[in-house]
Amino acid sequence: MTKNPDLRTTQTLSLDAYWMPFTANRQFKQAPRMLARAEGMHFWTPEGRQVLDGIAGLWCVNAGHARPKIVQAIQQQAAEMDFAPPFNMGHPKAFELAQRLIEIAPEGMSKVFYTNSGSESVETALKMAIAYHRARGEGSRTRLIGRERGYHGVNFGGISVGGIVANRKMFGTLLAGVDHIRHTHDLSRNAFSRGVPEHGAELADDLERLVGLHDASTIAAVIVEPVAGSTGVLLPPKGYLQRLRNICDRHGILLIFDEVITGFGRLGSPFAGQHFGVTPDLMALAKGITNGCVPMGAVFAKQHIHDTFMSGPEHLIEFFHGYTYSAHPLACAAALGTLDTYAEEGLLTRGGTMAPYFEDALHALKAAPHVIDVRNIGLVGGIELEPIAGQPGKRAFDVFLECWERGVLIRTTGDTIAMSPPLIIEKQHIDQLVGTVADVLNASA
């Protein structure tokens, strides 16, 4: 591991040019929170202070930081072949990776289309759904159905089917022909549920309302996160996803799962589709596919969707979509190294082993000041706090800042604290992670 960068260098950096994403830029630049290196469960600041990573980077570093097989794979690939054009050309690792992914995918998902991020995976899945219906002679099916409070990236398709107000309100009318079913958050019936809540499966029936409003012949697809992460860790009620699957089947509507967060072991199964026993028609992936080391995403598709496009003269492109960096050699190498690491250490199912201890630790926060709900599944946790009157989001953000000062990195969304640690986490890390949050909340009382 390389030494920390020279502290004098970081202290003299100009922060002005960089417009930071999803960041309170003015606040950050007054008191920057810099990271200099990472290994295992930790980051280090330029000053050498160790910080426990409680969010797997950004829901993505599932195997922990600086894992040797992944690092070596990237280094070797950069020296061997830095880029290969993905249009009408290929390279071996792209095909090898696709086969490896299908071997761990939910049964029936047999095709892989590469992207570079979760946002691009969502856009790709939405386009596939609309184009699929056109290719099979139902071109009237163009409507897309999302869900309130859903997060599906930040491109226009994603924020259109998404349902987080702050992500939508600044960007005009967005895509036409989009509607939303109700979210599943129900504090009155489900507060402090351990795992999936008992109440709310009937909320899936809201899709029937939209079918009645728009007619099924106009609806191409429904997209949901099996577990809604970025909006505050909202779990599906028992039976909800299966009920949604049944309604889609009844009306010929494709079901898309956004597994950008839940994919690659986060719930204790390789994918949420397997965890809940519900297989979608299309699945959007990213984050954990390369352990966050190189940007990459993918879409899983069922065989019949792929085959519907395979018609017409064989020299013509079947699906006019793709990216310059689709199946980038470095990304494919990183993903193969990641899958090797997951397999050798049993990380795709380890979350299920650690989940009971994580759950008990999280629910011990029920008595802490300002806590109004605790939600958990696998190695994902959400602690919802009572907002400060007139200052939404500030209570959780203050907790985030104080945890940082105490050597723990968490994430907040609104007034919910989100935790999604690397899957290599041990009990002592859970104690530190949750214990620090408890100490900060108790100090704020």
C-alpha positions in Angstrom: 0.0 0.0 0.0 1.3 3.4 -0.9 2.0 6.0 1.7 -0.3 8.9 2.4 -0.1 11.8 0.0 2.0 14.7 1.3 -0.3 16.5 3.6 1.1 19.9 2.5 0.0 19.1 -1.1 -3.6 18.5 0.0 -3.6 21.6 2.2 -2.6 23.8 -0.7 -5.2 22.3 -3.2 -7.5 24.8 -4.8 -11.1 23.5 -4.3 -12.7 26.1 -6.5 -12.8 24.4 -9.9 -14.5 21.1 -8.9 -18.3 21.3 -8.8 -19.1 18.3 -6.6 -22.0 15.9 -7.3 -24.8 15.4 -4.7 -22.9 17.6 -2.3 -23.5 20.7 -0.3 -20.6 22.4 -2.1 -20.4 25.5 0.0 -20.4 23.6 3.3 -17.9 21.1 2.1 -15.4 23.7 0.9 -15.5 25.5 4.2 -14.5 22.2 6.0 -13.3 19.6 3.5 -13.6 15.9 4.3 -10.7 14.4 2.3 -9.9 10.7 1.8 -6.3 9.7 0.8 -6.2 5.9 0.7 -8.3 2.8 1.5 -7.8 -0.8 2.4 -10.1 -3.5 3.7 -12.8 -1.9 5.9 -11.2 1.5 6.2 -10.3 4.8 4.6 -7.5 7.1 5.7 -7.4 10.9 5.6 -4.3 12.8 4.3 -3.5 13.3 8.0 -3.4 9.6 8.6 -6.7 9.4 10.5 -8.4 6.0 10.1 -12.1 6.1 9.1 -14.4 3.0 9.2 -16.3 2.7 5.9 -19.9 2.1 6.9 -21.4 2.5 3.4 -19.1 0.4 1.2 -17.9 3.5 -0.5 -21.3 4.4 -2.0 -23.1 1.0 -1.8 -20.4 -0.5 -4.1 -17.2 -1.7 -2.4 -18.8 -5.0 -1.4 -15.5 -6.9 -1.1 -13.7 -4.1 0.8 -11.0 -1.8 -0.5 -7.8 -2.6 -2.3 -8.4 -6.3 -2.8 -5.4 -7.9 -4.4 -7.0 -10.0 -7.1 -8.9 -6.9 -8.4 -5.9 -4.6 -8.2 -3.8 -7.1 -10.1 -6.4 -7.7 -12.7 -6.7 -4.0 -13.5 -2.9 -3.5 -13.6 -2.3 -6.4 -15.9 -5.2 -5.5 -18.2 -4.0 -1.9 -18.5 -0.6 -3.1 -19.7 -2.0 -5.7 -22.0 -4.9 -3.8 -23.8 -6.2 -0.5 -22.5 -9.2 -0.2 -24.8 -11.1 -2.2 -27.4 -14.0 -0.8 -29.5 -17.2 -2.5 -28.5 -19.2 -1.9 -31.8 -18.8 -4.8 -34.2 -15.7 -5.9 -32.3 -15.1 -7.9 -29.1 -12.5 -9.1 -26.7 -12.3 -12.3 -24.7 -12.9 -10.9 -21.2 -16.2 -9.4 -22.3 -17.6 -12.8 -23.2 -16.0 -14.6 -20.3 -17.5 -12.1 -17.8 -21.0 -12.4 -19.4 -20.9 -16.2 -18.9 -19.7 -15.8 -15.3 -22.5 -13.3 -14.5 -25.2 -15.6 -16.0 -24.0 -18.4 -13.8 -24.9 -16.5 -10.7 -27.9 -14.6 -12.1 -31.5 -15.5 -11.2 -32.7 -18.5 -13.3 -34.0 -17.4 -16.7 -31.7 -14.4 -17.0 -29.5 -15.5 -19.8 -28.2 -12.3 -21.6 -25.9 -9.5 -20.5 -25.7 -6.0 -22.0 -22.9 -3.8 -20.7 -23.1 -0.2 -19.6 -20.9 2.1 -17.4 -23.1 2.9 -14.5 -26.4 2.3 -12.8 -28.0 5.3 -14.5 -27.0 3.9 -17.9 -28.2 0.5 -16.9 -31.6 1.9 -16.1 -31.8 3.9 -19.4 -30.8 0.8 -21.3 -33.4 -1.4 -19.6 -36.2 1.2 -20.3 -35.2 1.4 -23.9 -35.1 -2.4 -24.2 -38.6 -2.6 -22.8 -40.1 -0.2 -25.2 -38.2 -1.5 -28.2 -39.1 -5.1 -27.3 -42.8 -4.4 -27.5 -42.4 -2.6 -30.8 -40.3 -5.5 -32.2 -43.1 -7.9 -31.3 -45.8 -5.9 -32.9 -47.2 -4.0 -29.9 -45.7 -0.6 -30.6 -48.5 1.1 -28.5 -46.8 -0.1 -25.3 -44.6 2.9 -24.6 -45.7 4.0 -21.1 -43.3 3.4 -18.2 -44.4 3.0 -14.6 -42.1 3.9 -11.7 -42.8 4.2 -8.0 -43.0 7.1 -5.7 -39.7 7.6 -3.7 -37.9 5.4 -6.2 -34.3 6.1 -7.3 -33.2 5.0 -10.7 -30.1 7.2 -11.4 -29.9 10.7 -12.7 -30.4 10.5 -16.5 -33.7 11.7 -17.9 -35.3 8.3 -18.1 -34.2 7.4 -14.6 -35.5 10.6 -12.9 -38.7 10.3 -14.9 -39.5 6.9 -13.5 -37.9 7.8 -10.2 -40.0 9.4 -7.5 -37.6 11.5 -5.4 -38.8 15.1 -5.5 -35.4 16.8 -5.2 -34.1 14.8 -8.1 -37.0 15.8 -10.4 -38.2 19.3 -9.6 -35.4 21.3 -11.3 -35.5 19.6 -14.7 -38.8 20.5 -16.4 -41.5 18.1 -17.5 -39.1 15.1 -18.0 -40.2 12.2 -20.2 -43.8 12.0 -21.3 -45.9 8.9 -20.8 -44.6 8.1 -17.3 -46.7 7.3 -14.2 -46.0 6.1 -10.6 -47.4 3.6 -8.2 -47.5 4.3 -4.5 -44.4 3.8 -2.3 -44.5 1.2 0.5 -43.3 3.2 3.5 -45.9 2.9 6.3 -44.6 4.0 9.7 -48.0 3.6 11.3 -48.1 -0.1 10.7 -44.5 -1.2 10.1 -42.3 0.9 12.3 -39.3 -1.0 13.8 -40.0 -4.1 11.7 -37.2 -6.7 11.7 -36.6 -7.6 8.1 -39.4 -7.2 5.6 -42.6 -5.7 7.1 -45.8 -7.6 7.5 -48.1 -5.0 6.1 -48.5 -3.5 2.7 -48.5 -6.3 0.0 -51.8 -4.8 -1.2 -49.9 -1.7 -2.3 -48.9 -3.6 -5.4 -52.5 -3.4 -6.5 -52.0 0.2 -7.2 -50.6 -1.0 -10.5 -54.1 -2.2 -11.4 -55.3 1.4 -10.9 -52.9 2.6 -13.5 -53.8 -0.2 -15.8 -57.4 0.9 -15.5 -56.4 4.5 -16.1 -54.1 4.0 -19.1 -55.0 0.5 -20.3 -52.5 -2.3 -20.4 -52.0 -2.0 -24.1 -50.1 1.3 -23.6 -47.8 0.1 -20.7 -44.4 -1.2 -21.6 -42.8 -1.8 -18.2 -42.8 -1.3 -14.5 -39.5 -0.6 -12.7 -38.9 -0.9 -9.0 -36.0 -1.3 -6.6 -36.6 -4.6 -4.7 -35.2 -2.6 -1.7 -35.3 1.1 -2.2 -31.9 2.3 -0.9 -31.3 5.9 -1.8 -34.6 7.1 -0.5 -34.0 5.8 2.9 -33.9 1.9 2.9 -37.5 1.0 2.3 -38.2 -2.7 2.3 -40.9 -4.5 0.3 -43.7 -5.8 2.4 -44.1 -9.6 2.5 -45.6 -10.8 -0.7 -45.4 -7.4 -2.4 -42.9 -8.2 -5.2 -44.6 -11.5 -6.1 -48.0 -9.7 -6.3 -46.4 -7.1 -8.6 -44.9 -9.9 -10.7 -48.4 -11.5 -11.0 -50.1 -8.3 -12.1 -47.4 -7.7 -14.7 -47.8 -11.2 -16.1 -51.6 -10.8 -16.2 -51.3 -7.7 -18.4 -48.3 -8.5 -20.5 -46.2 -5.8 -18.8 -42.4 -6.3 -18.4 -41.1 -6.1 -14.8 -37.7 -4.4 -14.3 -35.7 -4.7 -11.1 -33.2 -2.0 -10.4 -30.6 -4.0 -8.5 -27.8 -1.5 -8.7 -27.7 -1.5 -4.8 -29.1 -4.9 -4.0 -27.0 -6.9 -6.5 -23.9 -8.8 -5.6 -24.6 -10.1 -2.1 -26.0 -7.1 -0.3 -29.1 -9.0 1.0 -27.3 -12.3 1.6 -28.1 -13.7 -1.8 -26.3 -12.9 -5.1 -29.3 -10.8 -6.2 -32.6 -9.6 -4.6 -34.5 -11.6 -7.2 -33.2 -14.8 -5.7 -33.6 -13.5 -2.1 -37.3 -12.8 -2.6 -38.0 -15.6 -5.1 -39.2 -13.3 -7.8 -37.5 -13.1 -11.2 -37.9 -9.9 -13.3 -37.8 -9.7 -17.1 -34.9 -7.2 -17.1 -32.5 -6.3 -14.3 -30.3 -3.2 -14.0 -26.9 -3.7 -12.3 -23.7 -1.7 -11.5 -21.8 -0.8 -8.3 -20.7 -4.2 -6.9 -20.1 -5.7 -10.3 -16.5 -4.3 -10.2 -16.4 -3.6 -6.4 -16.5 0.1 -7.4 -12.9 -0.1 -8.8 -13.8 0.8 -12.4 -17.1 2.3 -13.6 -19.3 -0.5 -15.0 -22.9 -1.5 -15.3 -25.0 -4.2 -17.0 -28.5 -5.3 -17.8 -29.6 -8.9 -17.5 -32.3 -9.9 -19.9 -34.4 -13.0 -20.3 -33.8 -15.1 -23.5 -37.1 -14.3 -25.1 -36.5 -10.6 -24.9 -33.1 -10.9 -26.6 -34.5 -13.3 -29.3 -37.3 -10.9 -30.2 -34.7 -8.5 -31.6 -32.9 -11.2 -33.6 -34.7 -10.8 -36.9 -34.2 -9.2 -40.3 -31.0 -9.3 -42.4 -28.1 -10.6 -40.3 -25.7 -7.8 -41.4 -27.9 -5.2 -39.7 -27.7 -4.0 -36.1 -30.6 -5.4 -34.1 -30.6 -2.9 -31.2 -29.4 0.6 -31.8 -28.0 1.3 -28.4 -24.6 1.1 -26.7 -21.7 3.1 -25.2 -18.1 3.9 -26.2 -17.0 2.2 -23.0 -19.4 -0.7 -23.0 -17.4 -3.8 -22.0 -14.3 -1.7 -21.4 -11.3 -4.1 -21.0 -10.3 -2.6 -17.6 -13.8 -2.9 -16.3 -14.2 -6.5 -17.5 -10.9 -7.4 -15.8 -11.9 -5.7 -12.6 -15.3 -7.5 -12.7 -13.6 -10.9 -13.2 -11.3 -10.2 -10.3 -14.3 -9.1 -8.2 -16.2 -12.3 -9.0 -13.2 -14.4 -8.1 -12.9 -12.6 -4.8 -16.6 -13.0 -4.0 -16.5 -16.7 -4.8 -13.3 -17.5 -2.9 -14.5 -15.7 0.3 -18.2 -16.6 0.0 -19.2 -13.0 0.0 -22.3 -13.3 -2.1 -24.0 -15.1 0.8 -22.0 -13.8 3.8 -24.5 -11.0 4.3 -27.0 -13.6 5.4 -24.6 -14.9 8.1 -23.8 -11.4 9.5 -27.4 -10.1 9.2 -28.7 -11.3 12.6 -25.9 -9.6 14.5 -26.3 -6.4 12.4 -30.0 -6.5 12.9 -29.7 -6.7 16.7 -27.2 -3.9 16.8 -29.4 -1.6 14.7 -32.6 -2.3 16.6 -30.8 -1.4 19.9 -31.0 2.1 18.6 -34.8 2.1 19.0 -34.4 3.8 22.4 -31.9 6.4 21.2 -33.0 10.1 21.0 -35.0 11.2 17.9 -35.2 7.6 16.4 -38.6 7.0 14.9 -37.9 3.8 12.9 -35.2 1.2 12.2 -35.3 -0.8 9.0 -32.9 -3.6 8.0 -32.4 -6.5 5.6 -29.1 -8.4 5.0 -26.3 -5.9 5.4 -28.4 -2.8 4.8 -29.8 -0.6 7.6 -31.8 2.6 7.8 -32.3 4.7 10.9 -35.0 7.3 10.4 -34.8 10.3 12.7 -37.5 12.8 13.6 -36.8 16.0 11.5 -35.9 19.3 13.1 -38.9 21.6 12.6 -38.4 23.7 9.6 -35.0 22.2 8.8 -35.6 18.9 7.0 -32.4 16.7 6.6 -30.4 18.7 9.1 -30.6 16.4 12.0 -29.3 13.4 10.0 -26.6 15.6 8.4 -25.4 16.7 11.8 -25.1 13.1 12.8 -23.1 12.4 9.6 -20.7 15.2 10.4 -20.1 14.1 14.0 -19.6 10.4 13.0 -17.0 11.6 10.5 -15.2 13.4 13.3 -15.3 10.2 15.3 -13.9 8.1 12.6 -17.0 6.5 11.0 -18.4 7.2 7.5 -22.2 6.9 7.2 -24.6 8.2 4.6 -27.8 10.2 5.0 -30.8 10.7 2.8 -33.3 13.2 4.2 -33.4 12.4 7.9 -32.6 8.8 7.5 -29.1 7.4 8.2 -28.2 4.6 5.8 -25.6 1.9 6.4 -24.4 -0.6 3.9 -20.9 -1.8 5.0 -18.6 -3.9 2.9 -19.6 -7.6 3.1 -16.3 -8.4 4.8 -17.4 -6.7 7.9 -16.8 -8.3 11.3 -18.7 -8.0 14.6 -16.3 -5.5 16.0 -16.8 -3.3 13.0 -20.6 -3.5 13.5 -20.1 -2.6 17.2 -18.0 0.5 16.2 -20.3 1.5 13.4 -23.6 1.3 15.3 -22.1 2.3 18.6 -20.7 5.5 17.1 -24.1 6.4 15.8 -25.6 5.7 19.2 -23.1 7.8 21.0 -23.7 10.7 18.6 -27.5 10.5 19.0 -27.2 10.3 22.7 -24.9 13.3 22.8 -27.5 15.3 20.8 -30.3 14.7 23.3 
